[in-house]
Amino acid sequence: MPRLVEHMEEALVSRWLYDDGDEISKGEEIVEIETDKATTAIESEFEGTLRILAEEGATVAVGAPLAEVGASHAESPEPEIVSESSPAATFSSRAAESDAPAAPAGIPVVSAGAATSPSTAPPASSSNGSGRIVASPVARRMAREHGLDLASLAPERASRRILKDDVVRALREPPPAAEPPAAAPAAPAAGEAAGSATLQELSRTQQLIARRMTESASTIPDFAVAAEVDMSGCVELRSRLKAAAEADVVQPSYNDMIVKAVASALRAFPRANASYRDGRLEMHSRVNVGVAVAAEEALVVPTVFDADLASLGTIARRTRELSQRVRDGHIAPAELAGGTFTVSNLGMYGVSHFTAVINPPQAAILAVGAIEKRAVVRGDELCVRPMMTINLISDHRILYGAEAARFVAKVRALLEDPWAILL
């Protein structure tokens, strides 16, 4: 299991792209790994026969083995899954059998208890002696997909291990006669007025969001500073860029302009680009702006690195690419790390104003509302202008009220005179 991002300790084996025993080539993607941030395909560094050690659904620590490639089955006995009680798979070697060779150096062997003598082990049972079913990862997956009970299968080999062939054979056999259905249990008494409830498990990404948002709400003393921005200059700039650009050129959105203005303001106010860790401030040398993107039943924040140095056109192309990869589920973990500030825009949903939750350990997050035509006073005259509300939520341990207000004023000034962000 590789370490895909900083502070990663473990990851979930999401899906094997090849079956146990398949021949694979160096550089081929063989398994998909799901971290708290994203799902990533891992390539093989070798070529040869694949032997899966960690089945799908197993949670594996960084550095622990996922599979072997190229090892001979005669020289390296196939490990056995002996426990289903934990998300992480536990393995045992067939070296406990008298006629099986010992595992070679480098192959982790975890004993499941005292070895069972071949002469006393029941030949037709698939149990390892402790009541647990011994089966290959592929056999387990096939049985799960077809609703087969592994305990009902009788392997045909002395190892008493259920393999893919055993499952295939069971699927070809006619099903046993169905028993008459048991009497349905009595319906439970009517509950509260809300009616019955259906439990829904959270994905790893949703679990991460829940943990981090709880951490933010319970540990960060936050406060908000809001301002109204006249977006007339941005509307005019976007109109001119559209007219001057070629048809296939990515056009900057209003959110791209906001990201660029925020990045320029962060360079002028370095404390807003800092983090709070262990009672100290970390002043970051790079300005990396995270852009919140709504994914399927989750919120993902990819990072625009060095946004203060990037042109408006570069930011536009980068945010399009990142947003598309988030929605396709192909975002890389490295593209979700390293953010020093976050912009969350709900204006496209018609939201005028909202309060976002800080993404720890960042100093602040900017909540952006919709651009709306409002009546405003300019000089002594009442006029209609495209207005937008921005709301900065800050960690009071890093930013104080006056500095947060000056930061918001800087962002507003850049957006009201956006030609400066093109320089």
C-alpha positions as CSV (number, residue, x, y, z in Angstrom):
1,M,0.0,0.0,0.0
2,P,1.6,3.3,-1.1
3,R,1.4,6.5,0.8
4,L,-0.6,8.6,-1.7
5,V,-0.9,11.8,0.4
6,E,0.7,13.3,3.5
7,H,-0.5,11.9,6.8
8,M,-2.1,8.9,5.1
9,E,-2.1,5.9,7.4
10,E,-4.4,3.4,5.6
11,A,-6.7,3.1,2.6
12,L,-9.5,0.9,1.4
13,V,-9.0,-1.7,-1.4
14,S,-11.9,-0.5,-3.6
15,R,-11.7,-2.8,-6.6
16,W,-9.3,-5.2,-8.3
17,L,-9.0,-4.7,-12.0
18,Y,-7.7,-8.3,-12.6
19,D,-8.5,-11.6,-11.1
20,D,-6.3,-13.8,-9.0
21,G,-4.0,-15.7,-11.2
22,D,-4.2,-13.3,-14.2
23,E,-1.0,-12.4,-16.1
24,I,-0.3,-8.7,-16.0
25,S,2.4,-6.4,-17.4
26,K,4.5,-3.8,-15.8
27,G,2.8,-0.4,-15.7
28,E,-0.7,-1.8,-15.9
29,E,-3.3,-0.5,-13.5
30,I,-4.3,-3.5,-11.3
31,V,-6.2,-2.1,-8.3
32,E,-8.2,0.9,-7.2
33,I,-7.4,2.3,-3.8
34,E,-9.9,4.6,-1.9
35,T,-8.5,7.1,0.6
36,D,-10.5,9.7,2.6
37,K,-10.1,12.1,-0.4
38,A,-10.2,10.2,-3.6
39,T,-10.0,6.9,-5.5
40,T,-6.7,6.2,-7.2
41,A,-5.7,3.4,-9.6
42,I,-2.3,1.8,-8.7
43,E,0.0,0.4,-11.4
44,S,2.1,-2.7,-11.1
45,E,5.8,-2.3,-10.8
46,F,6.4,-5.8,-12.1
47,E,5.1,-8.3,-14.6
48,G,3.9,-11.9,-14.1
49,T,1.2,-13.7,-12.4
50,L,-1.0,-11.7,-10.0
51,R,-1.7,-13.2,-6.5
52,I,-4.1,-11.1,-4.5
53,L,-3.3,-10.8,-0.8
54,A,-5.9,-8.1,0.3
55,E,-9.4,-8.6,-0.9
56,E,-11.9,-5.9,-2.0
57,G,-13.3,-4.0,1.0
58,A,-10.2,-4.6,3.1
59,T,-8.6,-1.6,4.9
60,V,-4.9,-1.9,4.6
61,A,-2.1,0.1,6.4
62,V,0.5,2.0,4.4
63,G,3.4,-0.3,3.6
64,A,1.4,-3.5,4.0
65,P,1.3,-5.9,1.1
66,L,-1.6,-5.8,-1.4
67,A,-0.6,-8.5,-3.8
68,E,2.3,-10.4,-5.3
69,V,3.3,-10.3,-8.9
70,G,5.4,-12.9,-10.6
71,A,5.9,-15.2,-7.6
72,S,5.5,-18.9,-8.3
73,H,2.7,-20.7,-6.5
74,A,5.1,-23.6,-6.0
75,E,7.6,-21.5,-4.3
76,S,5.2,-19.1,-2.5
77,P,2.0,-20.6,-1.0
78,E,-1.1,-18.5,-1.5
79,P,-2.1,-16.8,1.7
80,E,-5.6,-17.4,3.1
81,I,-8.1,-15.0,4.4
82,V,-9.1,-16.2,7.8
83,S,-11.1,-13.4,9.3
84,E,-14.2,-11.4,8.3
85,S,-14.7,-9.7,11.6
86,S,-12.5,-6.7,10.7
87,P,-12.5,-4.5,7.6
88,A,-8.8,-5.3,7.3
89,A,-8.1,-8.7,6.0
90,T,-6.0,-11.2,8.0
91,F,-3.9,-13.8,6.2
92,S,-2.5,-17.2,7.0
93,S,-0.1,-19.4,5.1
94,R,-0.8,-22.9,4.0
95,A,2.7,-23.7,5.4
96,A,0.8,-25.2,8.4
97,E,0.1,-28.3,6.3
98,S,2.7,-31.0,6.5
99,D,3.3,-31.1,2.7
100,A,3.4,-27.3,2.1
101,P,6.7,-25.4,1.8
102,A,7.4,-22.6,4.2
103,A,6.7,-19.0,3.0
104,P,9.7,-17.3,1.5
105,A,11.4,-14.3,3.0
106,G,9.5,-11.1,2.6
107,I,6.0,-12.7,2.5
108,P,4.1,-11.7,5.7
109,V,2.5,-14.6,7.5
110,V,0.0,-14.0,10.2
111,S,-1.0,-17.2,12.1
112,A,-4.6,-17.8,12.8
113,G,-3.8,-20.0,15.8
114,A,-2.6,-23.5,16.3
115,A,-2.0,-25.5,13.1
116,T,-4.4,-28.3,12.3
117,S,-2.9,-31.6,11.4
118,P,-3.8,-32.8,7.9
119,S,-4.7,-36.2,9.3
120,T,-7.4,-34.7,11.6
121,A,-8.7,-32.0,9.4
122,P,-12.1,-32.8,7.8
123,P,-11.4,-33.1,4.0
124,A,-14.8,-31.8,2.9
125,S,-15.0,-28.7,5.1
126,S,-13.9,-25.2,4.0
127,S,-13.4,-24.1,7.6
128,N,-9.9,-23.4,8.9
129,G,-10.7,-25.2,12.3
130,S,-11.9,-22.1,14.0
131,G,-15.3,-21.9,12.3
132,R,-14.2,-19.3,9.7
133,I,-14.5,-19.8,6.0
134,V,-11.3,-20.0,4.0
135,A,-11.7,-18.6,0.5
136,S,-9.8,-16.6,-2.1
137,P,-10.7,-13.0,-2.7
138,V,-12.2,-13.7,-6.2
139,A,-14.3,-16.5,-4.8
140,R,-15.6,-14.3,-2.0
141,R,-16.5,-11.5,-4.4
142,M,-18.3,-13.9,-6.8
143,A,-20.2,-15.5,-4.0
144,R,-21.2,-12.1,-2.7
145,E,-22.4,-11.0,-6.1
146,H,-24.5,-14.1,-6.7
147,G,-25.9,-14.4,-3.1
148,L,-24.1,-17.7,-2.4
149,D,-23.3,-18.9,1.2
150,L,-19.6,-19.8,1.2
151,A,-20.3,-22.3,4.1
152,S,-22.5,-24.3,1.7
153,L,-19.7,-24.9,-0.8
154,A,-17.4,-28.0,-0.6
155,P,-14.0,-27.5,-2.1
156,E,-12.5,-30.4,-4.2
157,R,-8.9,-30.0,-3.1
158,A,-7.0,-31.0,0.0
159,S,-6.3,-27.5,1.0
160,R,-10.0,-27.1,1.8
161,R,-9.8,-23.5,0.4
162,I,-12.7,-22.3,-1.7
163,L,-11.6,-21.0,-5.0
164,K,-13.2,-19.4,-8.1
165,D,-13.8,-22.9,-9.7
166,D,-15.9,-24.0,-6.6
167,V,-18.1,-21.0,-6.9
168,V,-18.5,-21.5,-10.7
169,R,-19.4,-25.1,-10.2
170,A,-22.0,-24.2,-7.5
171,L,-23.6,-21.6,-9.8
172,R,-24.0,-24.3,-12.5
173,E,-25.7,-26.8,-10.2
174,P,-29.6,-26.5,-9.9
175,P,-30.7,-24.8,-6.7
176,P,-32.2,-26.9,-4.0
177,A,-35.9,-27.1,-3.6
178,A,-37.1,-24.0,-1.7
179,E,-38.5,-24.6,1.8
180,P,-41.9,-23.2,2.6
181,P,-41.6,-19.7,3.7
182,A,-41.7,-19.1,7.4
183,A,-44.5,-17.1,8.9
184,A,-43.8,-13.4,8.7
185,P,-43.0,-11.8,12.0
186,A,-45.6,-9.5,13.4
187,A,-45.4,-6.0,12.3
188,P,-43.7,-3.7,14.8
189,A,-45.8,-1.2,16.6
190,A,-46.3,2.2,15.0
191,G,-43.4,4.5,15.9
192,E,-43.2,8.2,16.3
193,A,-44.9,10.6,13.8
194,A,-41.8,10.6,11.6
195,G,-42.6,7.0,10.6
196,S,-40.1,4.3,9.7
197,A,-36.4,5.2,9.1
198,T,-33.9,3.8,6.6
199,L,-30.3,3.7,7.7
200,Q,-27.8,4.9,5.1
201,E,-24.0,4.3,5.6
202,L,-21.7,7.2,5.0
203,S,-19.0,6.8,2.3
204,R,-15.4,7.4,3.4
205,T,-15.5,10.9,1.9
206,Q,-18.6,11.7,3.8
207,Q,-17.1,10.3,7.0
208,L,-14.0,12.6,6.4
209,I,-16.2,15.6,5.9
210,A,-18.2,14.8,9.0
211,R,-15.0,14.5,11.1
212,R,-13.4,17.6,9.8
213,M,-16.5,19.8,10.0
214,T,-17.0,18.6,13.6
215,E,-13.4,19.4,14.4
216,S,-13.9,22.9,12.8
217,A,-17.1,23.7,14.7
218,S,-15.8,22.4,18.1
219,T,-12.2,23.8,18.0
220,I,-12.1,27.0,16.0
221,P,-13.3,30.3,17.4
222,D,-14.6,31.7,14.2
223,F,-16.3,35.0,13.2
224,A,-17.6,36.5,10.0
225,V,-17.1,39.7,8.1
226,A,-19.3,40.4,5.1
227,A,-19.2,43.0,2.3
228,E,-21.2,44.0,-0.8
229,V,-19.3,44.0,-4.1
230,D,-20.3,45.9,-7.2
231,M,-19.5,43.4,-10.0
232,S,-20.0,45.9,-12.9
233,G,-16.3,45.9,-13.7
234,C,-16.2,42.0,-13.7
235,V,-19.3,41.9,-16.0
236,E,-17.7,44.3,-18.4
237,L,-14.3,42.5,-18.3
238,R,-15.9,39.1,-18.9
239,S,-18.0,40.5,-21.8
240,R,-14.8,41.9,-23.5
241,L,-12.8,38.7,-23.0
242,K,-15.7,36.7,-24.6
243,A,-15.7,39.0,-27.6
244,A,-12.0,38.9,-28.1
245,A,-11.3,35.2,-27.5
246,E,-11.5,32.4,-30.0
247,A,-14.3,29.9,-29.9
248,D,-12.3,27.1,-28.4
249,V,-10.6,29.1,-25.6
250,V,-11.8,28.6,-22.1
251,Q,-13.5,31.7,-20.8
252,P,-12.9,32.8,-17.3
253,S,-16.0,32.7,-15.1
254,Y,-16.8,35.1,-12.3
255,N,-15.6,32.5,-9.8
256,D,-12.2,32.4,-11.6
257,M,-12.0,36.2,-11.2
258,I,-12.9,35.8,-7.5
259,V,-10.1,33.1,-7.1
260,K,-7.6,35.4,-8.7
261,A,-8.6,38.4,-6.6
262,V,-8.5,36.3,-3.4
263,A,-5.0,35.0,-4.4
264,S,-3.7,38.5,-4.9
265,A,-5.2,39.6,-1.6
266,L,-3.6,36.6,0.2
267,R,-0.2,37.7,-1.0
268,A,-0.8,41.1,0.5
269,F,-2.2,39.7,3.8
270,P,0.0,36.6,4.6
271,R,-1.8,35.9,7.9
272,A,-4.9,35.0,6.0
273,N,-2.8,32.5,4.2
274,A,-1.5,30.9,7.4
275,S,-2.6,27.8,9.4
276,Y,-2.9,27.2,13.2
277,R,-1.1,24.1,14.5
278,D,-0.2,23.2,18.0
279,G,-0.4,26.8,19.4
280,R,1.7,28.3,16.6
281,L,1.1,29.9,13.2
282,E,2.4,28.3,10.0
283,M,3.1,31.1,7.5
284,H,2.9,29.4,4.0
285,S,5.2,30.5,1.2
286,R,2.8,29.4,-1.5
287,V,-0.7,30.7,-2.2
288,N,-2.8,27.6,-3.0
289,V,-6.5,28.3,-3.2
290,G,-9.0,25.5,-2.8
291,V,-12.2,25.7,-4.8
292,A,-15.2,23.8,-3.3
293,V,-16.9,21.6,-5.9
294,A,-20.2,19.7,-5.3
295,A,-19.7,16.0,-6.1
296,E,-22.2,13.2,-5.8
297,E,-23.5,13.4,-2.2
298,A,-20.2,15.1,-1.1
299,L,-18.2,18.3,-1.2
300,V,-14.7,18.1,-2.7
301,V,-12.1,20.9,-2.6
302,P,-9.4,20.6,-5.3
303,T,-6.5,23.0,-5.2
304,V,-5.3,25.7,-7.6
305,F,-1.6,25.8,-6.8
306,D,0.3,29.1,-6.9
307,A,-2.9,31.0,-7.8
308,D,-1.3,34.3,-7.1
309,L,1.3,33.7,-9.9
310,A,-1.1,32.2,-12.4
311,S,-2.9,34.2,-15.1
312,L,-6.6,34.5,-15.1
313,G,-6.8,32.2,-18.2
314,T,-4.6,29.6,-16.5
315,I,-6.9,29.6,-13.4
316,A,-9.9,29.2,-15.7
317,R,-8.4,26.2,-17.5
318,R,-7.2,24.7,-14.2
319,T,-10.5,25.0,-12.4
320,R,-12.4,23.5,-15.3
321,E,-10.1,20.5,-15.4
322,L,-10.3,20.0,-11.6
323,S,-14.1,20.3,-11.5
324,Q,-14.5,17.8,-14.3
325,R,-12.2,15.2,-12.6
326,V,-14.1,15.7,-9.3
327,R,-17.4,14.9,-11.0
328,D,-16.0,12.0,-13.0
329,G,-14.4,10.6,-9.8
330,H,-10.9,10.7,-11.3
331,I,-9.4,13.4,-9.1
332,A,-5.9,12.6,-7.7
333,P,-5.2,12.8,-4.0
334,A,-2.3,15.2,-4.6
335,E,-4.8,17.6,-6.3
336,L,-6.9,17.8,-3.1
337,A,-3.9,18.5,-0.8
338,G,-1.9,21.6,0.0
339,G,-4.7,24.2,0.1
340,T,-4.0,27.3,2.2
341,F,-7.4,29.1,1.7
342,T,-10.8,28.0,0.4
343,V,-13.4,29.7,-1.8
344,S,-16.9,28.3,-1.6
345,N,-19.4,29.7,-4.2
346,L,-23.1,28.9,-4.0
347,G,-24.2,31.8,-6.3
348,M,-25.0,29.5,-9.1
349,Y,-27.8,28.1,-6.9
350,G,-29.3,31.5,-6.3
351,V,-28.0,31.8,-2.8
352,S,-27.5,35.4,-1.8
353,H,-25.6,35.0,1.4
354,F,-24.4,32.1,3.6
355,T,-21.9,31.2,6.2
356,A,-19.3,28.5,5.3
357,V,-17.4,26.2,7.7
358,I,-13.6,26.7,7.9
359,N,-11.5,23.8,6.5
360,P,-9.0,23.3,9.3
361,P,-6.2,24.1,9.7
362,Q,-6.7,27.0,7.3
363,A,-7.2,30.5,8.6
364,A,-10.4,31.3,6.7
365,I,-12.9,30.5,4.0
366,L,-14.7,33.0,1.7
367,A,-18.4,32.3,1.1
368,V,-19.6,33.8,-2.2
369,G,-23.2,34.5,-3.1
370,A,-25.1,35.2,-6.3
371,I,-24.7,38.2,-8.5
372,E,-28.0,40.0,-8.3
373,K,-29.3,43.3,-9.7
374,R,-29.9,45.5,-6.7
375,A,-30.8,49.2,-6.2
376,V,-27.8,51.0,-4.8
377,V,-26.8,54.7,-4.2
378,R,-23.9,56.1,-6.2
379,G,-23.2,59.7,-5.3
380,D,-26.7,61.2,-4.9
381,E,-28.4,59.0,-7.4
382,L,-30.2,55.7,-7.1
383,C,-29.2,53.1,-9.7
384,V,-29.3,49.4,-10.4
385,R,-26.0,47.5,-10.3
386,P,-25.0,43.8,-10.3
387,M,-24.1,43.2,-6.7
388,M,-22.6,40.2,-4.9
389,T,-22.2,39.5,-1.2
390,I,-18.9,38.0,0.1
391,N,-18.6,36.6,3.6
392,L,-15.2,35.9,5.1
393,I,-15.3,33.3,8.0
394,S,-12.0,33.5,9.9
395,D,-10.2,31.7,12.7
396,H,-9.9,34.3,15.4
397,R,-6.7,32.7,16.7
398,I,-5.0,33.7,13.4
399,L,-7.0,36.7,12.1
400,Y,-8.4,39.5,14.2
401,G,-11.4,41.6,13.2
402,A,-9.6,44.6,11.7
403,E,-7.2,42.5,9.6
404,A,-10.1,40.3,8.3
405,A,-12.0,43.5,7.4
406,R,-8.9,44.9,5.5
407,F,-8.6,41.6,3.6
408,V,-12.2,41.7,2.6
409,A,-11.8,45.3,1.5
410,K,-8.8,44.3,-0.7
411,V,-10.8,41.5,-2.4
412,R,-13.7,43.9,-3.0
413,A,-11.4,46.6,-4.5
414,L,-9.8,44.0,-6.9
415,L,-13.2,42.8,-8.0
416,E,-14.6,46.3,-8.5
417,D,-11.5,47.2,-10.6
418,P,-10.7,43.8,-12.1
419,W,-8.3,45.1,-14.7
420,A,-5.6,45.0,-12.0
421,I,-5.8,41.2,-11.6
422,L,-4.9,40.9,-15.3
423,L,-1.4,42.4,-14.6
